[in-house]
Amino acid sequence: MLTITCASLAGGQGKTTTATLLGRYLARCGRRVLMVDADPQASLTFYLNWEEFPQAPTLLEVLRQQVPPHQGIYPISAHLSLMPASDALDEAQVFLADSGMGATVLKRRLQTIQQKFDVCVIDAPPQRSQVCLTALGAAQEVLIPAEASSKGVNSMMRTLDLINRLQQDGGCEGQVTGVIPFRDRWIGRTQASQSRRSVEIMREQAAPAPLLPSMLESEQFKKAMDLGTTLSEIGYPDLEHPLTVVVDILQRKYLWPMP
């Protein structure tokens, strides 16, 4: 099972959008996909239309080892499953901090279900928290969505710095697949000046991590999220280009042909 974490240390950077649409894209291609919502805001859980029911185990109970991982996983569609979150996930912070090896906890929990899925996509919280550290610690690959703005540049740089520190300390073995500019604004065939400047700075500051194709500013992303479908299924396959590039990178890197 290949584990991919979507991480950005600021809100509104396209993290949940990227995770959700990537997971749905991979599931549409026939991969067995596990989505893990590691954000107490539970936006991924919301967009995958999972309705919480009393006493249903979530990521919190899995992290605490109150239930085995498979009991915290719920089918969403034929190839897509979810380990959900709720705002109670904040309660995991103390447990992870006290464990002494909080960055490795989620990685160790997921090891027991390695054979059940082809890909695991984790939506990390937008704060430098213990849950964020364990989401990064579980990753083999890290995607960093960052808004094409000054706020996005700052978020990208802070996220890269955190990953670098974790790698140096042995808390993260994953590599940065790339940075995805989000809400890159174009007017016709002309890129907006703020987007252009921000993307240029991202390209310079992200190196040696690659800058991937942008997710353009478009209402179609929200529409696909709201409808619980892919961009291709609502008639906008061109907007999926950043996702197809990510998958192509993973295919080459892991000799991982799509079915």
C-alpha positions in Angstrom: 0.0 0.0 0.0 1.4 3.4 -1.1 0.7 6.1 1.5 0.3 9.7 0.3 -0.2 12.6 2.7 -1.7 15.9 1.6 -0.3 18.6 3.9 -0.3 22.4 4.1 0.3 24.5 7.3 -2.5 27.0 6.6 -6.2 26.7 5.9 -7.7 27.2 2.4 -4.8 25.8 0.5 -6.7 23.1 -1.4 -5.5 20.2 0.8 -8.9 18.5 1.2 -9.8 19.2 -2.4 -6.6 17.6 -3.6 -7.0 14.6 -1.3 -10.6 14.0 -2.1 -10.3 14.4 -5.9 -7.1 12.3 -6.0 -8.7 9.5 -4.0 -11.8 9.5 -6.2 -9.6 9.6 -9.4 -7.6 6.6 -8.2 -10.7 4.7 -7.3 -12.2 5.4 -10.7 -9.1 3.9 -12.2 -9.8 0.7 -10.3 -7.4 1.1 -7.4 -8.4 0.1 -3.9 -8.2 3.4 -2.1 -8.3 4.1 1.7 -8.9 7.8 2.6 -7.8 8.8 6.1 -9.2 12.0 7.5 -6.6 13.3 10.0 -8.1 16.7 10.3 -10.4 17.4 13.3 -12.4 19.7 11.0 -13.5 16.5 9.3 -13.9 18.1 5.9 -12.8 15.0 4.0 -15.3 13.0 6.0 -18.0 15.5 5.0 -17.2 15.5 1.3 -17.2 11.7 1.2 -20.8 11.8 2.6 -20.1 9.6 5.6 -22.7 10.0 8.3 -21.5 9.4 11.9 -23.6 7.0 14.0 -23.4 6.4 17.7 -20.3 4.6 19.0 -18.8 4.4 15.4 -15.0 4.1 15.7 -13.0 6.8 13.9 -9.4 7.6 13.5 -9.3 8.7 17.1 -10.1 5.2 18.4 -7.7 3.7 15.9 -4.8 5.9 17.1 -5.5 5.1 20.7 -5.7 1.3 19.9 -9.2 1.2 21.3 -10.2 -0.7 18.1 -8.1 -2.5 15.4 -7.8 -0.4 12.3 -10.2 -2.4 10.2 -13.0 -1.5 12.6 -12.5 2.2 11.9 -12.8 1.8 8.1 -16.1 2.2 6.2 -16.9 1.6 2.5 -17.9 4.6 0.4 -18.1 3.0 -3.0 -16.8 -0.1 -4.8 -13.1 0.9 -4.6 -13.2 3.7 -2.0 -13.1 3.4 1.8 -12.8 6.0 4.6 -11.3 6.1 8.0 -13.3 9.2 9.2 -12.6 12.0 11.7 -14.7 14.2 14.0 -13.8 17.2 16.1 -13.1 14.7 18.9 -9.8 13.9 17.1 -8.2 16.9 19.0 -8.2 14.5 22.0 -5.5 12.5 20.3 -2.9 15.3 20.8 -2.1 14.3 24.4 -2.0 10.6 23.6 0.4 11.1 20.7 2.6 13.5 22.7 2.8 11.1 25.6 3.5 8.1 23.4 7.1 9.2 22.9 7.0 8.3 19.2 3.9 10.1 18.1 5.1 10.6 14.6 5.2 6.9 13.9 1.8 5.9 15.5 -0.4 6.2 12.4 2.2 4.5 10.3 2.3 1.5 12.7 -1.5 1.3 12.8 -1.8 1.2 9.0 0.7 -1.6 8.8 -2.0 -4.2 9.7 -4.1 -3.3 6.7 -1.3 -3.0 4.1 -2.7 -5.9 2.0 -6.3 -4.6 1.8 -5.6 -1.5 -0.2 -3.4 -0.3 -3.0 -3.3 3.4 -1.9 -3.9 5.3 1.2 -4.5 9.1 0.9 -4.3 11.1 4.2 -5.7 14.5 4.7 -3.5 16.2 7.3 -4.6 19.1 9.6 -3.4 22.6 8.7 -1.6 23.1 12.0 1.8 22.0 13.3 0.2 19.6 15.7 0.8 16.0 16.9 -1.8 14.7 14.6 -0.1 16.5 11.7 3.2 15.0 12.7 1.8 11.5 12.7 0.1 12.1 9.3 3.4 13.1 7.8 5.2 10.3 9.6 3.0 7.7 7.9 3.7 9.1 4.4 5.8 7.6 1.7 4.9 10.6 -0.5 3.8 14.1 0.4 1.8 16.5 -1.7 1.8 20.1 -0.8 -1.1 22.1 -2.2 -0.5 25.9 -1.8 -2.7 28.7 -2.9 -1.3 30.9 -5.7 -1.0 33.9 -3.3 1.5 35.3 -0.7 -0.3 33.3 2.0 0.1 30.1 -0.1 3.9 30.8 -0.5 4.2 31.2 3.2 2.3 28.0 3.9 4.4 26.1 1.4 7.7 27.2 2.9 6.5 26.4 6.5 5.3 23.0 5.4 8.6 22.2 3.6 10.5 23.3 6.7 8.5 21.0 8.9 9.0 18.1 6.6 12.7 18.8 6.4 13.0 18.9 10.2 11.0 15.7 10.6 13.2 13.9 8.0 16.4 15.0 9.9 14.9 13.7 13.2 13.8 10.4 11.6 10.1 11.2 12.1 9.3 11.2 8.4 10.8 8.9 5.7 8.5 10.3 3.0 9.6 12.4 0.0 7.9 15.4 -1.3 6.2 14.4 -4.6 5.7 18.1 -5.4 3.9 21.4 -4.7 0.6 22.0 -6.4 -0.4 25.7 -6.8 -4.1 26.0 -6.0 -6.6 28.6 -7.3 -4.1 29.7 -10.0 -6.2 32.4 -11.6 -6.2 33.0 -15.4 -8.3 35.5 -17.3 -8.7 33.9 -20.7 -5.2 32.9 -21.8 -3.5 35.4 -19.4 -2.4 34.4 -15.9 -3.3 37.0 -13.3 -0.3 38.9 -12.1 -0.5 37.8 -8.4 -0.8 34.2 -9.4 2.1 34.5 -11.8 4.4 36.1 -9.1 3.3 33.6 -6.5 3.9 30.6 -8.8 7.3 31.9 -9.8 8.3 32.3 -6.1 7.0 28.8 -5.4 9.1 27.3 -8.1 12.2 29.0 -6.8 11.6 28.3 -3.1 10.3 24.7 -3.4 13.4 23.4 -5.1 14.6 20.6 -5.2 10.9 19.6 -4.8 9.2 19.9 -8.1 6.4 22.4 -8.8 3.5 20.5 -10.3 0.8 21.8 -12.7 -1.6 24.2 -11.1 -5.2 23.5 -10.0 -6.8 26.4 -11.8 -9.3 28.7 -10.2 -12.7 27.2 -11.1 -16.0 26.6 -9.6 -15.9 23.1 -11.1 -13.7 21.8 -8.3 -16.3 22.7 -5.7 -19.1 21.3 -7.9 -17.3 17.9 -8.1 -16.7 17.9 -4.4 -20.3 18.7 -3.6 -21.6 16.1 -6.1 -19.2 13.4 -4.8 -17.8 12.7 -8.2 -14.7 13.3 -10.3 -14.0 16.3 -12.6 -14.2 14.0 -15.7 -17.6 12.8 -14.7 -19.0 16.3 -14.7 -17.3 17.0 -18.1 -14.0 18.7 -17.1 -11.3 16.2 -17.6 -8.7 18.9 -18.4 -9.0 20.2 -14.9 -7.7 16.8 -13.7 -4.3 17.4 -15.3 -2.5 18.0 -12.0 -3.9 14.7 -10.7 -2.9 12.7 -13.8 0.7 14.1 -13.5 0.9 13.0 -9.8 -0.3 9.5 -10.8 2.2 9.4 -13.7 5.0 10.3 -11.3 4.0 7.5 -8.9 3.7 5.0 -11.8 7.3 5.7 -12.9 8.7 5.9 -9.3 7.1 2.7 -8.0 6.8 0.8 -11.4 3.1 1.0 -10.6 1.0 0.5 -13.7 -2.6 1.6 -13.6 -5.2 -1.2 -14.1 
